[in-house]
Amino acid sequence: MIYNESDFKKLGFRNQKGEKHIIEASAEISHGEYITVQLSIDRGKLSFFGIQVQGAKADEKRKEYLKEYTLLEIYKLFSDY
């Protein structure tokens, strides 16, 4: 996807603190639950950089997930991709 700065500013994307090549936007998805999407800009092209969900409900879901899998399985999941 081609990066047009004004279009992404309209969507709420701003430069991440200390990083000029990463833009991010955050939104409240339900009461007390927030999502942040990060995109990387390289030579005018965008690519997905990361996503975070924060809040009590998200923390609860992460704890449930961590109880079901070993540390090795979690490491393998993230290192394979």
Buried (B, 14 or more C-beta within 10 A) or exposed (E): EEBEEEEBEEEEBEEBEEEEEBBBBBEEBEEEBBBBBBBBBEEEEBEEBEEEBBBEBBEEEEEEEEEEEEEEEEEEEEEEE
